[in-house]
């Protein structure tokens, strides 16, 4: 007699996931924060959508008891740093970040020791351990503004993104020591294909995130953070816009400017490499299960949290 192999049963899910999430949100006094790079269905159930700076501000201000962070690990860590007494949930703990991974804490500590007189400004796309070794945190939305507030005679280390660091140097005229990290998504865009796309759409504007490589940014009509790109497209006179960042933002662009055509920039090959595989690990089903089971929970050693809090708070103060 044949016996089927044992199979793990999948959790039962409600037929109305959106309604079930709304009920859990009310019962838990929870808030759902989601990044623009999440899948559209997650964006549509979120209480607040934003880029790293906007979500940091929301995390600092919320009076919810539970924060459900639909994003990647460093974002949920930031929410926990700002809210030690709240339950912070991340739908999938494996939702990491290639940029954060490119800056291992032990190696960065040695790097910093070689430049003892340098102020450390770290892009928020880094781990809590890197934040704890930093003097100021920044985002792509405020990096230029923050660097401009630093005295000219103060040397600076900028970590971990070399492309954003290079862009900030160009905008401010400051010479900074750059950690050589990068985002796998923003380094996958093809300049050759970009030029071909511009030929196909000669009236289209190109808007790009500063995490992109310099060769790509040369073709951009506008460079800005995710939120800045979203705002720009609403006021642009162009009816066609080539979007050079993670294409999840296009969902909001189409809602904000339904009369315009948004064209995702092509990656180096035919894969969907311009979609962040880490961001896309989160799903509506996992978000529901995280709220239902109250896990996976983000926790941090208190010493790390306190050390990381100082540079984040300094960023928030300098961004007002």
VOPAGU-2260 file (C-alpha; in pm, 1 decimal, decimal comma):
REM VOPAGU-2260
SITE   aa  ch    i         X         Y         Z
SITE  UNK   A    0       0,0       0,0       0,0
SITE  UNK   A    1     143,5     333,2    -108,1
SITE  UNK   A    2     163,5     606,0     153,2
SITE  UNK   A    3     202,7     964,8      34,1
SITE  UNK   A    4     504,0    1144,4     180,6
SITE  UNK   A    5     433,9    1371,9     472,1
SITE  UNK   A    6     374,7    1728,9     362,4
SITE  UNK   A    7     373,1    2034,1     583,0
SITE  UNK   A    8      29,7    2191,2     585,7
SITE  UNK   A    9       4,5    2550,5     476,6
SITE  UNK   A   10    -160,3    2796,1     713,6
SITE  UNK   A   11    -525,1    2861,0     641,1
SITE  UNK   A   12    -582,0    3209,1     508,6
SITE  UNK   A   13    -906,3    3407,5     507,0
SITE  UNK   A   14   -1072,4    3460,1     171,7
SITE  UNK   A   15   -1082,5    3835,1     235,9
SITE  UNK   A   16    -722,9    3911,7     328,2
SITE  UNK   A   17    -768,4    4287,7     307,2
SITE  UNK   A   18   -1065,5    4276,4     542,8
SITE  UNK   A   19    -885,0    4042,5     783,0
SITE  UNK   A   20    -583,0    4274,7     789,7
SITE  UNK   A   21    -810,4    4570,5     865,1
SITE  UNK   A   22    -965,6    4379,9    1156,0
SITE  UNK   A   23    -624,9    4281,8    1299,1
SITE  UNK   A   24    -500,7    4636,8    1260,3
SITE  UNK   A   25    -793,2    4762,6    1469,6
SITE  UNK   A   26    -762,2    4487,6    1731,2
SITE  UNK   A   27    -385,7    4534,1    1773,3
SITE  UNK   A   28    -388,9    4913,5    1743,7
SITE  UNK   A   29    -138,8    4860,3    1464,6
SITE  UNK   A   30      -5,3    5083,0    1190,1
SITE  UNK   A   31     120,7    4952,2     856,4
SITE  UNK   A   32     417,1    5138,7     709,9
SITE  UNK   A   33     514,4    5046,3     355,3
SITE  UNK   A   34     790,3    5150,5     120,3
SITE  UNK   A   35     712,3    5253,7    -236,0
SITE  UNK   A   36     901,5    4947,0    -362,7
SITE  UNK   A   37     649,1    4702,9    -217,0
SITE  UNK   A   38     398,5    4516,0    -431,3
SITE  UNK   A   39      91,2    4724,9    -521,1
SITE  UNK   A   40    -146,1    4519,9    -301,5
SITE  UNK   A   41      68,5    4593,1       4,5
SITE  UNK   A   42      89,0    4961,3     -88,0
SITE  UNK   A   43    -289,3    4972,3    -105,8
SITE  UNK   A   44    -342,3    4843,1     251,5
SITE  UNK   A   45     -71,9    5059,6     408,5
SITE  UNK   A   46    -155,3    5345,9     641,7
SITE  UNK   A   47     153,8    5534,8     535,3
SITE  UNK   A   48     360,9    5504,2     218,7
SITE  UNK   A   49     696,8    5668,7     180,5
SITE  UNK   A   50    1068,4    5658,5     125,2
SITE  UNK   A   51    1320,1    5604,3     403,2
SITE  UNK   A   52    1300,1    5960,7     539,7
SITE  UNK   A   53     921,7    5978,8     533,6
SITE  UNK   A   54     881,3    5638,6     696,0
SITE  UNK   A   55    1138,0    5726,9     963,3
SITE  UNK   A   56     934,3    6033,4    1049,7
SITE  UNK   A   57     613,6    5832,1    1065,1
SITE  UNK   A   58     780,4    5570,3    1285,6
SITE  UNK   A   59     898,1    5844,3    1521,4
SITE  UNK   A   60     552,2    5997,7    1547,9
SITE  UNK   A   61     316,1    5700,0    1562,7
SITE  UNK   A   62     103,9    5631,9    1869,2
SITE  UNK   A   63      22,6    5277,0    1755,9
SITE  UNK   A   64     112,6    4983,9    1980,3
SITE  UNK   A   65     227,6    4767,3    1688,5
SITE  UNK   A   66     427,5    4874,6    1383,0
SITE  UNK   A   67     405,2    4644,1    1083,2
SITE  UNK   A   68     686,3    4742,1     849,2
SITE  UNK   A   69     638,7    4632,3     490,8
SITE  UNK   A   70     988,7    4699,5     371,1
SITE  UNK   A   71    1331,1    4552,3     437,3
SITE  UNK   A   72    1517,2    4465,5     755,2
SITE  UNK   A   73    1708,4    4790,6     809,4
SITE  UNK   A   74    1383,7    4988,5     781,9
SITE  UNK   A   75    1213,4    4778,6    1048,6
SITE  UNK   A   76    1526,6    4811,7    1263,9
SITE  UNK   A   77    1500,1    5189,9    1233,0
SITE  UNK   A   78    1139,9    5175,0    1351,3
SITE  UNK   A   79    1248,6    4965,7    1651,8
SITE  UNK   A   80    1533,7    5205,4    1730,8
SITE  UNK   A   81    1280,2    5488,5    1746,5
SITE  UNK   A   82    1015,1    5283,3    1929,8
SITE  UNK   A   83    1176,6    5049,6    2185,3
SITE  UNK   A   84     849,1    4983,8    2369,0
SITE  UNK   A   85     644,9    4894,6    2059,9
SITE  UNK   A   86     610,0    4561,5    1886,8
SITE  UNK   A   87     775,4    4593,4    1543,8
SITE  UNK   A   88     693,1    4324,4    1290,0
SITE  UNK   A   89     854,0    4248,7     953,5
SITE  UNK   A   90     647,8    4013,8     731,3
SITE  UNK   A   91     959,5    3826,9     611,3
SITE  UNK   A   92    1282,9    3835,4     813,8
SITE  UNK   A   93    1478,1    3743,0     500,2
SITE  UNK   A   94    1384,3    4075,1     341,0
SITE  UNK   A   95    1734,6    4217,3     359,1
SITE  UNK   A   96    1919,3    4475,7     151,4
SITE  UNK   A   97    2215,6    4429,6     -81,9
SITE  UNK   A   98    2342,5    4777,5       5,7
SITE  UNK   A   99    2329,2    4711,0     379,2
SITE  UNK   A  100    2498,2    4373,8     322,7
SITE  UNK   A  101    2781,6    4546,1     134,8
SITE  UNK   A  102    2898,8    4711,8     457,8
SITE  UNK   A  103    2991,3    4443,9     716,7
SITE  UNK   A  104    3024,5    4601,4    1064,3
SITE  UNK   A  105    3364,3    4443,3    1144,7
SITE  UNK   A  106    3518,7    4570,4     821,0
SITE  UNK   A  107    3362,4    4913,4     857,5
SITE  UNK   A  108    3500,2    4944,1    1211,5
SITE  UNK   A  109    3852,2    4889,5    1074,4
SITE  UNK   A  110    3785,0    5137,0     793,5
SITE  UNK   A  111    3672,9    5400,6    1040,5
SITE  UNK   A  112    3982,5    5347,2    1255,5
SITE  UNK   A  113    4196,8    5450,7     957,5
SITE  UNK   A  114    4021,4    5789,7     952,7
SITE  UNK   A  115    3989,4    5883,4    1321,7
SITE  UNK   A  116    3934,1    6255,1    1256,2
SITE  UNK   A  117    3648,0    6199,4    1009,1
SITE  UNK   A  118    3279,4    6254,9    1081,1
SITE  UNK   A  119    3078,3    5949,4     972,0
SITE  UNK   A  120    2761,6    6017,0     772,8
SITE  UNK   A  121    2582,7    5694,0     688,7
SITE  UNK   A  122    2296,9    5645,0     447,3
SITE  UNK   A  123    1997,6    5500,0     629,7
SITE  UNK   A  124    2022,6    5188,5     409,1
SITE  UNK   A  125    2256,4    5020,0     656,3
SITE  UNK   A  126    2231,0    4789,6     956,2
SITE  UNK   A  127    2175,7    4903,9    1313,3
SITE  UNK   A  128    2539,2    4816,5    1387,4
SITE  UNK   A  129    2660,4    5058,3    1118,0
SITE  UNK   A  130    2422,3    5326,1    1242,9
SITE  UNK   A  131    2568,8    5277,4    1589,9
SITE  UNK   A  132    2915,2    5356,7    1450,4
SITE  UNK   A  133    2791,9    5670,2    1272,8
SITE  UNK   A  134    2769,1    6034,7    1373,7
SITE  UNK   A  135    2477,8    6130,4    1148,1
SITE  UNK   A  136    2233,9    5927,0     939,7
SITE  UNK   A  137    2099,5    6060,5     611,0
SITE  UNK   A  138    1860,9    5954,9     337,4
SITE  UNK   A  139    1867,9    6021,9     -35,5
SITE  UNK   A  140    1614,2    6298,1      31,1
SITE  UNK   A  141    1830,3    6492,7     277,2
SITE  UNK   A  142    2191,8    6382,2     216,3
SITE  UNK   A  143    2288,6    6700,9      31,4
SITE  UNK   A  144    2119,8    6921,1     291,4
SITE  UNK   A  145    2295,6    6745,0     577,7
SITE  UNK   A  146    2642,2    6755,3     421,2
SITE  UNK   A  147    2595,7    7126,8     350,4
SITE  UNK   A  148    2550,9    7184,2     725,1
SITE  UNK   A  149    2888,7    7030,5     811,6
SITE  UNK   A  150    3179,8    7279,5     850,6
SITE  UNK   A  151    3406,5    7286,7     546,3
SITE  UNK   A  152    3714,5    7194,0     747,8
SITE  UNK   A  153    3552,7    6878,5     889,3
SITE  UNK   A  154    3655,2    6566,7     690,5
SITE  UNK   A  155    3374,6    6321,7     620,9
SITE  UNK   A  156    3335,0    5948,2     568,5
SITE  UNK   A  157    3022,6    5869,4     366,4
SITE  UNK   A  158    2887,1    5515,2     383,2
SITE  UNK   A  159    2777,7    5274,8     253,3
SITE  UNK   A  160    2659,8    5383,5     -95,7
SITE  UNK   A  161    2936,7    5502,6    -327,7
SITE  UNK   A  162    2694,1    5622,8    -593,8
SITE  UNK   A  163    2490,1    5840,5    -359,7
SITE  UNK   A  164    2816,6    5959,2    -202,6
SITE  UNK   A  165    2955,9    6057,3    -541,8
SITE  UNK   A  166    2635,1    6242,1    -626,1
SITE  UNK   A  167    2645,4    6433,1    -295,0
SITE  UNK   A  168    3008,2    6527,7    -360,1
SITE  UNK   A  169    2910,8    6669,5    -699,8
SITE  UNK   A  170    2621,6    6866,1    -553,5
SITE  UNK   A  171    2810,1    7007,5    -255,4
SITE  UNK   A  172    3166,2    7034,2    -383,4
SITE  UNK   A  173    3283,6    6842,4     -76,3
SITE  UNK   A  174    3556,2    6581,5     -91,4
SITE  UNK   A  175    3447,9    6278,1     111,0
SITE  UNK   A  176    3596,5    5936,3     179,0
SITE  UNK   A  177    3350,0    5684,8      34,0
SITE  UNK   A  178    3281,4    5331,6     149,1
SITE  UNK   A  179    3250,9    5125,1    -169,2
SITE  UNK   A  180    2904,1    4979,3    -121,9
SITE  UNK   A  181    2618,2    4975,7    -371,9
SITE  UNK   A  182    2260,3    4867,9    -436,1
SITE  UNK   A  183    2224,3    4570,9    -669,7
SITE  UNK   A  184    1901,1    4711,5    -814,3
SITE  UNK   A  185    2031,3    5058,7    -893,5
SITE  UNK   A  186    2351,7    4924,4   -1046,6
SITE  UNK   A  187    2169,1    4693,0   -1286,7
SITE  UNK   A  188    2039,5    4958,8   -1526,3
SITE  UNK   A  189    2194,7    4952,4   -1873,9
SITE  UNK   A  190    2321,5    5278,2   -2020,5
SITE  UNK   A  191    2307,4    5130,8   -2372,0
SITE  UNK   A  192    1945,4    5026,4   -2328,2
SITE  UNK   A  193    1870,3    5363,1   -2169,0
SITE  UNK   A  194    1994,4    5543,1   -2481,6
SITE  UNK   A  195    1790,3    5309,0   -2701,3
SITE  UNK   A  196    1482,7    5376,7   -2489,3
SITE  UNK   A  197    1531,9    5751,8   -2525,9
SITE  UNK   A  198    1550,1    5708,8   -2903,9
SITE  UNK   A  199    1223,2    5515,3   -2895,9
SITE  UNK   A  200    1061,2    5783,4   -2676,7
SITE  UNK   A  201    1226,0    6110,6   -2786,2
SITE  UNK   A  202     987,0    6333,4   -2589,5
SITE  UNK   A  203    1013,0    6136,4   -2265,5
SITE  UNK   A  204    1187,9    6277,0   -1960,5
SITE  UNK   A  205    1428,0    6060,9   -1760,7
SITE  UNK   A  206    1401,5    6069,9   -1381,5
SITE  UNK   A  207    1650,0    5874,6   -1169,1
SITE  UNK   A  208    1742,1    5788,6    -812,6
SITE  UNK   A  209    2091,2    5901,8    -700,2
SITE  UNK   A  210    2184,1    5543,3    -605,8
SITE  UNK   A  211    2226,1    5484,1    -980,9
SITE  UNK   A  212    2569,8    5483,3   -1140,3
SITE  UNK   A  213    2711,4    5806,8   -1277,4
SITE  UNK   A  214    2679,0    5689,2   -1639,0
SITE  UNK   A  215    2302,7    5653,2   -1589,9
SITE  UNK   A  216    2261,3    5981,1   -1403,3
SITE  UNK   A  217    2418,5    6169,4   -1696,3
SITE  UNK   A  218    2103,4    6096,4   -1895,6
SITE  UNK   A  219    1861,7    6210,7   -1626,4
SITE  UNK   A  220    1650,6    6523,7   -1657,1
SITE  UNK   A  221    1578,7    6504,6   -1285,4
SITE  UNK   A  222    1752,9    6322,9    -997,9
SITE  UNK   A  223    1589,6    6274,8    -659,5
SITE  UNK   A  224    1473,5    6049,4    -379,7
SITE  UNK   A  225    1178,9    5818,6    -435,5
SITE  UNK   A  226     933,8    6071,1    -293,0
SITE  UNK   A  227    1093,2    6353,1    -490,7
SITE  UNK   A  228    1055,9    6150,1    -812,7
SITE  UNK   A  229     689,1    6090,3    -733,2
SITE  UNK   A  230     626,5    6462,0    -675,3
SITE  UNK   A  231     821,4    6561,0    -985,7
SITE  UNK   A  232     619,4    6341,5   -1220,0
SITE  UNK   A  233     295,2    6504,9   -1104,8
SITE  UNK   A  234     413,9    6848,8   -1214,0
SITE  UNK   A  235     621,2    6755,3   -1516,8
SITE  UNK   A  236     494,4    6885,5   -1851,0
SITE  UNK   A  237     610,3    6565,3   -2019,0
SITE  UNK   A  238     346,3    6303,6   -2096,6
SITE  UNK   A  239     602,3    6020,7   -2101,1
SITE  UNK   A  240     853,0    5957,8   -1821,9
SITE  UNK   A  241    1129,7    5698,0   -1806,4
SITE  UNK   A  242    1166,3    5588,8   -1443,0
SITE  UNK   A  243    1513,7    5478,9   -1332,2
SITE  UNK   A  244    1458,0    5325,2    -991,8
SITE  UNK   A  245    1281,2    5020,7    -850,0
SITE  UNK   A  246     957,1    4999,0   -1053,1
SITE  UNK   A  247     733,3    4953,4    -747,9
SITE  UNK   A  248     702,0    5333,1    -735,2
SITE  UNK   A  249     524,9    5333,6   -1071,7
SITE  UNK   A  250     204,6    5212,0    -901,0
SITE  UNK   A  251     186,6    5540,5    -710,4
SITE  UNK   A  252     296,6    5746,0   -1010,3
SITE  UNK   A  253      11,6    5605,1   -1217,6
SITE  UNK   A  254    -234,5    5689,0    -939,9
SITE  UNK   A  255     -94,9    6041,2    -902,4
SITE  UNK   A  256     -74,7    6116,8   -1276,4
SITE  UNK   A  257    -308,0    5873,9   -1459,8
SITE  UNK   A  258    -282,3    6068,9   -1785,2
SITE  UNK   A  259      91,8    6004,5   -1818,7
SITE  UNK   A  260     293,1    5709,4   -1945,2
SITE  UNK   A  261     555,4    5569,7   -1709,5
SITE  UNK   A  262     826,5    5353,8   -1863,5
SITE  UNK   A  263    1047,6    5142,4   -1633,4
SITE  UNK   A  264    1415,0    5167,3   -1722,6
SITE  UNK   A  265    1558,0    4841,4   -1859,1
SITE  UNK   A  266    1812,0    4629,2   -1671,1
SITE  UNK   A  267    2131,5    4490,2   -1821,8
SITE  UNK   A  268    1962,6    4168,8   -1933,8
SITE  UNK   A  269    1612,8    4031,7   -1980,4
SITE  UNK   A  270    1555,3    3940,7   -1614,0
SITE  UNK   A  271    1346,4    4141,8   -1369,2
SITE  UNK   A  272    1667,5    4255,9   -1198,8
SITE  UNK   A  273    1540,6    4610,6   -1158,6
SITE  UNK   A  274    1287,9    4472,3    -908,6
SITE  UNK   A  275    1432,8    4440,6    -559,2
SITE  UNK   A  276    1414,4    4068,9    -470,1
SITE  UNK   A  277    1431,9    4151,5    -100,0
SITE  UNK   A  278    1142,8    4398,5    -106,4
SITE  UNK   A  279     933,7    4150,1    -301,8
SITE  UNK   A  280     971,9    3880,7     -34,9
SITE  UNK   A  281     695,0    4053,5     156,6
SITE  UNK   A  282     346,5    3952,9      46,0
SITE  UNK   A  283      -5,0    4033,2     158,3
SITE  UNK   A  284     -31,5    3679,0     297,8
SITE  UNK   A  285     287,0    3716,8     503,3
SITE  UNK   A  286     172,4    4056,0     626,8
SITE  UNK   A  287    -152,1    3901,5     751,6
SITE  UNK   A  288      28,6    3610,3     920,7
SITE  UNK   A  289     277,5    3845,3    1087,4
SITE  UNK   A  290      -9,3    4041,3    1240,9
SITE  UNK   A  291    -204,3    3727,7    1333,5
SITE  UNK   A  292      95,0    3555,6    1499,5
SITE  UNK   A  293     270,5    3874,3    1617,0
SITE  UNK   A  294     592,3    3758,1    1458,3
SITE  UNK   A  295     856,0    3783,4    1311,4
SITE  UNK   A  296     947,8    4050,0    1564,7
SITE  UNK   A  297    1242,8    4287,9    1531,8
SITE  UNK   A  298    1458,8    4303,6    1843,8
SITE  UNK   A  299    1786,6    4482,1    1915,4
SITE  UNK   A  300    2036,1    4491,3    2202,7
SITE  UNK   A  301    1963,2    4805,5    2401,6
SITE  UNK   A  302    2325,0    4923,2    2375,4
SITE  UNK   A  303    2308,2    4903,3    1995,2
SITE  UNK   A  304    1969,1    5071,2    1986,2
SITE  UNK   A  305    2082,9    5365,2    2198,5
SITE  UNK   A  306    2403,1    5411,5    1996,6
SITE  UNK   A  307    2205,6    5402,6    1670,4
SITE  UNK   A  308    1936,7    5636,4    1801,9
SITE  UNK   A  309    2171,2    5932,7    1840,8
SITE  UNK   A  310    2268,6    5970,7    1472,3
SITE  UNK   A  311    1908,0    5909,5    1360,0
SITE  UNK   A  312    1780,7    6177,5    1594,5
SITE  UNK   A  313    2051,3    6411,4    1470,0
SITE  UNK   A  314    1929,6    6348,6    1113,3
SITE  UNK   A  315    1569,9    6424,8    1208,7
SITE  UNK   A  316    1678,0    6744,8    1383,2
SITE  UNK   A  317    1888,3    6858,8    1085,3
SITE  UNK   A  318    1608,7    6780,5     836,0
SITE  UNK   A  319    1347,3    7010,4     984,1
